Amino acid sequence: MLAQSTQPNDSFQVQARLQPWTQGSTVSVITMLAAQLGTDRVTFRLDRGSPVWVNGTPVTFAQNGAAVALSGGSSLMDYLAGQTTGTFTAYLTSATGTDTVIDWAVTAPDAGYFGAATFGATPPSGFVIVPAGQISATFTVTLPAGALGALPTGNLQVTISSTNRDPVFGHTAQTEIDNSQPVQGNPAVPQLGLLAGSGQFTGANNVYTLNLGTLAAGEGSLQSRLQLSNVALSPSDLLGATFAVTGSGFTNFGTQQLTPLSAQSSFQSLVIETDASQIGPQSETITINPIDENVTGYTGALAPITLKVTDTLVATAATAAGATGRHRLGRCASHHLRRALLQLPGRRRVHARPLHHIR
């Protein structure tokens, strides 16, 4: 007897057959294992053409990683090296003086989780024992080879219950399983929009214009805040992006490489500010290069988004007057000029009038 359940009315047991190694007297090896799983007897033998037998009948697995259902609701899985496993830990709030048995089962709340279709039969279940004096124990769920298929990720959930009828404060736990190969998931969907500030935002199909209108020189700068969103429904790939700017007349903020956005999230720090130091029409083009990426290492370029930003800066009245060079002389200046004319040498008679303007 290799192992046997200590629980009442539980027939689970594992027996082993040993044989001397090369007819020696000090080393022996296991040549057969037999397990009682409910009403089914499962044996594993190395001396037969088919190593797996259920109730005296040989069993053939359809493919590596496939599962075979048993009559009691359990299943056999052909474990292939490199298969993915999910490890969970069951906790107690405090240690007890006796072993605590915790039952677990794989459950699938929706299509995004591994369920019966993944395992080819009833999803796996089992139990874990928290030894007396301890507060935790781990157990492992093995997924069939190729369980993810062409998906980049999948979710594995287990639900626990107490065999000893102890209250359970956290029934479920989940973990994400990632594909070991770069695989594209549901693509990210970028969308650009005006979030706040000045300007008329127009366009469609990834080509947009932001017209900030006509501004007066010397006035305060105007700001426009834009929002770049990943509007794909979950689950989807992440949205990354790089930015390129050509043109002049504006100050831009938030055009560094974008931290990837998950589904239904947005980046709201893309700010465009007018430059009031240059007279005349101004124009720049911001090119956003979206990137579709996910945790498997997949990256792919999406269609670029272009935003043309324009405004016109005009001179104020004060600026125009200062540029003509026209001046007005006050009374004091006129008085001194009149006296200078009266004192010119060689003049016998000077007719002088009060001077007010010189053009």
Summary of the structure (lengths in Angstrom):
residues: 359
radius of gyration: 40.8
end to end distance: 121.8
largest distance: 151.9
contacts: 969
relative contact order: 0.10
helix: 8%
strand: 47%
